[in-house]
Amino acid sequence: MKKLMAANWKMYKTAGEARTTAASLAALTADTLPDDREVVIFPQFTALSPVADALRHAAGYSVGGQDVYPAAEGAYTGEISPGMLMDCGCAWVLTGHSERRHVIGESDELVGAKTAFSINAGLKVVLCIGETIEEREAGRLGEVLKRQLDTGLAGVKGDAVPAAIAVAYEPVWAIGTGKVAGPPEIVEAHALVRQLLVARYGQPGNAIRILYGGSVKPENAREIIALDNVDGVLVGGASLQADSFSRIILA
């Protein structure tokens, strides 16, 4: 199973800046990308085509959209369809990111609709789940993860996994705060996610990659990736610079 090293560039970079960063990243890892690593970059929509073009000949790299709408087309102002993402060179899409849930207000049901529709349309999905600090302190970790997985994967059939889905555990309290869940907390949460995936899909659930996201940096990436049931990382701020993210990729 290849480790999936994912970069979420959020609402940063012009198209030109994104192209330059992607090209620099590919150059930094051209001769050193391990066989057991796969990299996906999630730039903002305006930079999808430039980044895809910059990575066209970079082995092991692919591009994804940060969001999607569960329809092929229609009167959905400001939204983007799976087909439009693929037309820009995307192979992946993020669904359920904590900022979409807690800043934009997306429901579990909408996240599930986006996930299933995207997979059926031909995209691979990184489904993000995670608890707030209030939920963790109330002992609701298992409840929250189960609810988000059950709803997020409600329309994803067993024959679509594990090739089409990865799950990113991102504790909301560790996103962009500089705080990182300690190894025991990460291992506990990822073990719960694995149990839920196996309960849902049987043996194929063991092959679904589980990523950790939450203030991942070059200094802690190696330790995090080495933990049980950690099959990659979803990186925010530390992925915005090619040098920083290349060090994470190669950790």
Stockholm file with secondary structure:
# STOCKHOLM 1.0

chainA/1-251         MKKLMAANWKMYKTAGEARTTAASLAALTADTLPDDREVVIFPQFTALSPVADALRHAAGYSVGGQDVYPAAEGAYTGEISPGMLMDCGCAWVLTGHSERRHVIGESDELVGAKTAFSINAGLKVVLCIGETIEEREAGRLGEVLKRQLDTGLAGVKGDAVPAAIAVAYEPVWAIGTGKVAGPPEIVEAHALVRQLLVARYGQPGNAIRILYGGSVKPENAREIIALDNVDGVLVGGASLQADSFSRIILA
#=GR chainA/1-251 SS CCEEEEEECTTCCCHHHHHHHHHHHHHHHTTTCCTTEEEEEECCGGGHHHHHHHTTTCTTEEEEESCCCSSSSSSCTTCCCHHHHHHTTCSEEEESCHHIIIIICCCHHHHHHHHHHHHHHTCEEEEEECCCHHHHHTTCHHHHHHHHHHHHTTTCCGGGTTTTEEEEECCGGGSSSSCCCCHHHHHHHHHHHHHHHHHHHSGGGGGSEEEEESSCCHHHHHHHHTSTTCCEEEESGGGSSHHHHHHHHTC
#=GC SS_cons         CCEEEEEECTTCCCHHHHHHHHHHHHHHHTTTCCTTEEEEEECCGGGHHHHHHHTTTCTTEEEEESCCCSSSSSSCTTCCCHHHHHHTTCSEEEESCHHIIIIICCCHHHHHHHHHHHHHHTCEEEEEECCCHHHHHTTCHHHHHHHHHHHHTTTCCGGGTTTTEEEEECCGGGSSSSCCCCHHHHHHHHHHHHHHHHHHHSGGGGGSEEEEESSCCHHHHHHHHTSTTCCEEEESGGGSSHHHHHHHHTC
//
